[in-house]
């Protein structure tokens, strides 16, 4: 099954107006290049800005991306086609390098309830339908309009505690402090066209289609991309203390296809209005489709970024922040009541017209290409190329 019928569908609908930057594996240098989309070309900016983090910290990243002199260039259609085909020549990488990869959890009511269901089911997918009905009867409709951290939220908490229904997930969903966790190490994210990994042993898992923000070291949000915060529901459901095992595995963090910088055509208000679509197509003929609206997020992107970065915690190279997902698939795939889980070979397409399409194929983490190119390798490669 092809990842996409047309490789150009990776790009935003208004790509001629968008300022798109990212990273590309340059086979001649055996290392990454920082690139920008200019017309039908990808231009190499590495001599001017050796890392994407350097580009984002620049006082005028948009101007640099649009006009800085390029060392070389590649034909955009060919790179996109090769990337989706898994070719080992010039191909796109995740649009992040030295930024810390952080994620906000439980930022939509529906996903918050699904986390409560995982917890009460103890990670057992067979119990999910029964527990879901109980939870939704008790608290589902009462939470949709509650503002986290408000007096109303505190009153709801008092009622739920009294009735024995309070949960750690409701605490971060309704309380004053959002959940912010480290999704993956530096340079560990995979890009468009790559395999995404589900760790062996997991039998209840799902994609998490999200908008991811590029946040500078000074806290300024300067761009956005698409992300897949791959999640092992059975692992996290056993214990929230297993969150690192549920979230951080080989190839479990996907970003791309490009980072769209904020400019005159696209900004934070556009992010707040994004409609993110998810499509999962299985080799068994199974098809799952859904949508997630950023209008329904319970905490504004600025609030989430301030919870991650500020006087309490600094990130000198900036961060990429997954903002959470509304989408928690519950459709049965297999046994009645078992809900959705991935199967190897699934094609996952996450898209929105403003950011393009992030498409990946599901494999076991143990079978995905091993992550070997870390910070030392990046520094060594750039030094050999005379970029440092």
C-alpha positions in Angstrom: 0.0 0.0 0.0 1.4 3.4 -1.0 1.8 6.0 1.8 0.2 8.6 -0.4 -1.0 8.6 -4.0 0.7 11.9 -4.8 3.9 12.9 -2.9 3.1 16.6 -3.3 0.1 16.0 -1.0 2.6 16.1 1.8 2.7 19.9 1.4 0.3 22.5 2.8 -2.5 23.6 0.4 -1.1 27.1 0.3 2.5 26.1 0.0 3.5 29.0 -2.2 2.6 31.4 0.6 4.0 29.3 3.5 7.4 29.6 5.0 8.5 26.0 5.4 11.7 24.8 6.9 13.0 21.4 8.0 15.8 18.9 7.8 17.1 16.6 5.1 19.6 13.8 5.1 22.3 14.8 2.7 23.9 11.6 1.4 27.0 13.5 0.1 27.7 14.7 3.6 26.3 11.6 5.4 24.5 14.0 7.7 21.6 16.4 8.1 21.1 19.7 6.3 18.8 22.5 7.4 16.5 23.3 4.4 13.8 25.7 3.3 11.2 25.2 0.6 11.6 27.8 -2.1 9.3 27.1 -5.1 10.0 23.6 -6.4 13.4 23.4 -4.6 14.7 22.5 -1.2 17.6 24.8 -0.5 20.5 24.1 1.9 20.9 26.7 4.7 23.4 24.7 6.8 26.3 27.0 6.1 24.3 29.9 7.5 22.5 28.0 10.2 24.0 24.6 11.0 21.1 23.5 13.1 17.3 24.1 13.0 17.6 25.3 16.6 20.0 28.0 15.3 17.5 29.0 12.7 14.6 29.3 15.1 16.7 31.4 17.5 17.6 33.9 14.8 16.0 37.3 15.2 14.3 37.1 11.8 14.0 33.4 11.0 11.4 34.0 8.3 13.7 36.4 6.4 16.6 33.9 6.8 14.6 31.0 5.5 13.4 33.0 2.5 16.5 34.8 1.4 19.7 33.4 2.9 22.2 32.1 0.3 22.1 28.4 -0.3 25.0 26.0 -0.6 23.1 23.6 -2.8 19.6 22.6 -3.6 17.5 19.5 -4.3 14.3 19.1 -6.5 11.4 19.1 -4.0 9.1 16.7 -5.9 11.9 14.1 -6.1 12.9 14.4 -2.5 9.3 14.0 -1.4 8.8 11.0 -3.7 12.0 9.3 -2.4 11.1 10.1 1.2 7.8 8.3 0.9 9.3 5.4 -1.0 11.9 4.9 1.7 14.9 5.7 -0.5 18.2 6.2 1.3 19.3 9.1 -0.8 18.3 12.7 0.0 15.2 12.4 2.2 13.3 14.4 4.8 14.0 14.0 8.5 12.0 15.2 11.4 12.0 19.0 11.6 13.7 19.2 15.0 17.3 18.7 16.2 18.6 20.3 19.4 15.1 21.2 20.7 13.9 19.1 23.6 10.8 17.1 22.6 8.1 17.7 25.2 4.4 16.8 25.2 1.3 18.1 26.9 -1.2 15.4 28.0 -4.9 15.4 28.8 -5.6 18.7 27.1 -9.0 17.6 25.5 -12.0 16.3 27.5 -12.5 13.2 25.3 -8.8 12.1 25.7 -9.0 12.9 29.4 -11.9 10.5 29.8 -10.1 7.9 27.8 -7.1 8.1 30.2 -9.5 7.7 33.1 -10.9 4.6 31.4 -7.4 3.2 30.8 -6.7 3.7 34.5 -9.9 2.1 35.8 -9.6 -0.8 33.3 -6.0 -1.4 34.5 -4.8 -1.4 30.9 -7.1 -4.3 29.9 -8.7 -3.5 26.6 -11.3 -6.1 27.1 -12.8 -4.1 30.0 -12.7 -0.8 28.1 -16.3 -0.7 26.8 -17.8 -1.5 30.2 -15.6 1.0 32.0 -16.2 3.7 29.3 -20.0 3.4 29.8 -19.6 3.8 33.6 -17.3 6.8 33.3 -19.3 8.6 30.7 -22.5 8.1 32.7 -20.9 9.5 35.8 -18.8 12.4 34.5 -18.7 12.7 30.7 -21.2 15.5 30.1 -20.3 17.4 33.2 -16.7 18.3 32.1 -17.1 19.7 28.6 -17.4 23.3 29.6 -15.2 23.4 32.7 -12.2 25.7 32.5 -9.1 24.0 34.1 -7.9 25.7 37.3 -11.1 27.7 37.7 -13.4 27.9 40.7 -15.9 25.8 38.8 -13.2 23.1 38.2 -12.5 23.1 42.0 -16.2 22.6 42.7 -16.4 19.7 40.2 -13.3 18.1 41.9 -15.0 18.3 45.3 -18.0 16.4 43.9 -16.0 13.8 42.2 -13.7 13.2 45.2 -16.8 12.8 47.4 -18.3 10.3 45.0 -15.0 8.3 44.7 -14.5 9.2 41.0 -11.4 11.4 41.2 -8.4 10.4 39.1 -4.8 11.6 38.6 -5.9 12.3 34.9 -8.7 14.5 36.0 -6.2 16.4 38.3 -4.0 17.4 35.3 -7.1 17.8 33.0 -9.0 20.1 35.4 -6.5 21.3 38.0 -4.2 24.3 37.9 -1.2 22.5 36.4 -1.2 20.8 33.0 0.7 17.5 32.4 4.0 18.3 30.6 6.4 15.4 30.0 9.4 14.6 27.9 8.3 12.6 24.9 11.7 11.6 23.4 15.4 12.6 23.5 17.0 15.1 21.2 17.2 13.9 17.6 15.1 10.8 18.3 12.0 11.9 16.4 11.3 10.3 13.0 10.0 12.2 10.0 7.4 11.8 7.3 7.7 8.5 5.4 9.5 6.8 8.2 8.2 3.8 10.2 6.6 4.6 13.6 7.2 2.2 16.4 4.9 0.2 18.7 7.0 -1.7 21.3 6.6 -5.4 21.3 4.2 -6.8 23.9 1.7 -4.0 23.6 -1.7 -5.1 22.6 -3.7 -1.9 23.1 -2.2 1.2 21.5 -3.1 4.1 19.2 -1.8 7.0 17.3 -2.2 10.5 18.8 -2.5 13.1 16.0 -1.4 16.4 17.4 -0.2 19.9 16.5 3.3 20.5 17.7 4.7 24.0 18.5 8.2 25.3 17.9 9.1 27.3 21.0 12.3 29.4 21.2 14.5 29.6 24.3 12.8 32.9 25.3 9.4 31.2 25.2 8.2 32.7 22.0 6.2 30.3 19.8 7.5 30.7 16.2 6.0 27.9 14.2 4.0 24.6 14.1 4.1 21.2 12.6 2.2 17.9 12.9 3.0 15.2 15.3 2.2 11.6 16.2 2.6 11.0 19.9 2.4 7.2 19.6 0.9 5.8 22.8 0.8 2.3 24.5 -2.6 2.4 26.3 -2.2 -1.0 28.0 1.2 0.1 29.5 0.0 3.5 30.8 -3.2 2.0 32.0 -1.4 -0.3 34.3 0.3 2.6 36.0 0.9 6.3 35.2 4.4 5.8 36.5 5.0 3.7 33.4 4.4 6.7 31.2 8.1 6.7 29.9 7.7 3.1 28.8 4.3 3.9 27.2 5.5 7.0 25.4 9.3 6.8 24.7 10.3 3.9 22.5 12.3 3.6 19.3 10.5 5.5 16.5 7.5 6.4 18.8 7.7 10.2 18.2 6.9 11.4 14.6 7.1 15.0 13.4 6.6 16.7 10.0 6.6 17.0 7.2 7.9 20.6 7.6 7.9 23.2 10.3 5.7 26.2 9.2 7.1 29.4 10.5 4.8 32.2 11.7 4.6 34.9 9.1 2.0 37.2 7.5 0.1 34.2 6.1 0.1 32.0 9.2 0.2 32.6 13.0 -0.9 31.5 16.4 -4.5 32.3 15.8 -4.5 30.0 12.8 -3.0 27.3 15.0 -5.9 27.8 17.5 -8.4 27.1 14.6 -6.7 24.1 13.0 -8.8 21.0 12.2 -6.5 17.9 12.3 -7.6 14.8 10.5 -6.5 11.2 11.1 -6.8 8.3 8.8 -5.6 4.8 9.6 -5.6 2.2 6.8 -4.8 -1.4 7.7 -3.5 -4.1 5.5 -6.5 -6.1 6.7 -8.9 -3.6 5.0 -9.6 -1.8 8.3 -10.1 2.0 7.9 -10.4 4.5 10.7 -11.0 8.2 10.2 -11.6 11.1 12.6 -10.9 14.7 13.3 -9.6 16.8 16.1 -10.3 20.5 16.4 -7.8 22.8 18.2 -10.9 24.9 19.1 -11.8 22.3 21.7 -8.5 22.3 23.5 -8.9 23.0 27.2 -5.7 25.0 27.6 -4.5 27.6 25.2 -1.2 26.9 23.4 0.4 29.8 25.1 -0.6 28.5 28.5 0.9 25.1 27.7 4.2 26.6 26.5 4.5 28.7 29.6 3.9 25.7 31.8 6.9 24.0 30.0 9.3 26.9 29.7 9.8 29.9 32.0 11.5 31.1 35.2 11.0 27.6 36.6 12.6 25.7 33.7 14.8 26.9 30.8 15.5 25.3 27.5 18.5 27.1 25.9 18.0 25.4 22.5 14.2 25.7 22.6 11.7 22.9 22.5 9.1 21.2 20.4 5.8 20.9 22.3 3.2 18.3 21.3 -0.1 20.0 22.4 -2.3 16.9 23.0 -5.0 15.2 21.0 -8.8 15.1 21.1 -8.8 11.9 19.1 -9.0 8.6 21.2 -10.2 5.8 18.8 -12.7 3.5 20.4 -14.0 1.6 17.3 -13.7 -2.1 17.6 -11.0 -3.8 15.6 -11.4 -7.5 16.2 -13.2 -8.7 19.3 -16.4 -6.8 20.2 -15.7 -4.3 23.0 -11.9 -4.5 22.6 -11.7 -1.1 20.9 -9.0 0.0 18.5 -5.4 -1.0 18.4 -2.7 -0.8 15.8 -1.5 -3.7 13.7 1.9 -3.7 11.9 1.6 -2.4 8.4 -1.0 0.2 9.3 -0.6 3.5 7.3 -1.2 6.5 9.5 -2.0 9.8 7.9 -2.3 13.0 10.0 -3.2 16.1 8.0 -4.5 19.6 8.0 -4.5 21.9 4.9 -2.3 24.5 6.7 0.5 22.1 7.7 0.3 19.3 5.1 0.3 15.6 5.8 2.5 13.5 8.1 2.3 9.9 6.9 4.0 6.9 8.4 3.7 3.1 8.5 3.4 1.2 11.8 6.0 -1.4 12.8 7.4 -2.8 16.0 9.8 -0.5 17.7 12.3 -3.4 17.8 12.1 -3.7 14.0 12.3 0.0 13.1 15.7 1.4 12.1 17.7 1.9 15.3 18.3 5.4 16.5 22.1 5.9 16.3 22.6 9.5 15.2 22.8 11.4 18.5 24.2 14.8 19.6 27.8 13.6 19.5 27.3 12.3 16.0 25.7 15.6 14.9 28.5 17.7 16.4 31.1 15.5 14.8 29.5 15.5 11.4 29.1 19.3 11.4 32.7 19.8 12.5 34.0 17.5 9.7 32.0 19.6 7.2 33.4 22.9 8.5 30.0 24.1 9.7 31.1 24.7 13.3 
